[in-house]
Amino acid sequence: LSFVQGFTLMAQGQVAKHILDGAREEDDAFMGKLMSAPQYTGDARKELWLAEIARHAIQTGVGKCAEMAAISFMFLRDQGRFPLDFVYWGNVVGGMGGHTFAILGRPRHSNIEDPTTWGRDCAIVDPHKEQLVFPAYMVDHYFGSQKFELYLRLDGPTENTKAISE
């Protein structure tokens, strides 16, 4: 790369980081409002928060793995594709040193911590990696050995699905 190209890429990266930081602050504020809203608890709160993350990422045009996974998760949910998991490893969803992605078709009885139990019909949806979708048997290839955590599972449409989509 030339000096000008390198400087342009660096400047674009700094602008994107600033936008993403602002969007994440708004997402956190939205979660704060959800936490104080008694009608939204547990999974409903998580689903609404993921919808907000996806909305901000689409609106701003920036995002890391958590934002891309949220967009994928909401898209699949809106298409009626279930069961659907929002999964991460590391400290928190979207936290540094970790990773976030979606899983489509993981059987309920499977162990989230053991990808060998996820089944042959399961697909990892991860736009942050080179491949957007890959089978569960490729998890070690792309992620190595990790301690996967389930953030949210949807086995079918929820009341929030209709409310968010409208």
Long-range contacts (C-beta under 8 A, 24 or more apart in sequence): 16-62, 19-60, 19-61, 19-62, 20-60, 20-62, 20-63, 20-64, 20-67, 22-60, 23-56, 23-57, 23-59, 23-60, 23-62, 23-63, 23-67, 24-94, 26-56, 27-52, 27-53, 27-56, 43-152, 43-153, 43-154, 43-158, 44-158, 44-159, 44-160, 46-86, 46-151, 46-152, 47-152, 47-154, 47-158, 47-160, 47-161, 47-164, 48-160, 48-164, 50-74, 50-86, 50-152, 51-160, 51-164, 64-94, 64-128, 65-94, 65-99, 65-100, 65-101, 65-126, 65-128, 66-93, 66-94, 66-100, 67-94, 68-126, 68-127, 68-128, 69-100, 69-101, 69-102, 69-125, 69-126, 69-127, 69-128, 71-127, 72-101, 72-102, 72-125, 72-126, 72-127, 73-102, 73-125, 73-152, 74-164, 76-102, 76-104, 76-125, 77-154, 77-157, 77-161, 78-161, 78-165, 80-157, 82-154, 82-155, 82-156, 82-157, 83-107, 83-108, 83-153, 83-154, 83-155, 83-156, 84-153, 84-154, 85-112, 85-150, 85-152, 85-153, 85-154, 86-150, 86-151, 86-152, 86-153, 87-112, 87-148, 87-149, 87-150, 87-151, 88-148, 88-149, 88-151, 89-143, 89-146, 89-147, 89-148, 89-149, 93-151, 99-128, 99-143, 99-146, 100-128, 100-151, 101-125, 101-126, 101-128, 101-129, 102-126, 103-136, 106-136, 108-153, 108-155, 112-148, 112-149, 112-150, 113-147, 113-148, 115-139, 115-140, 115-148
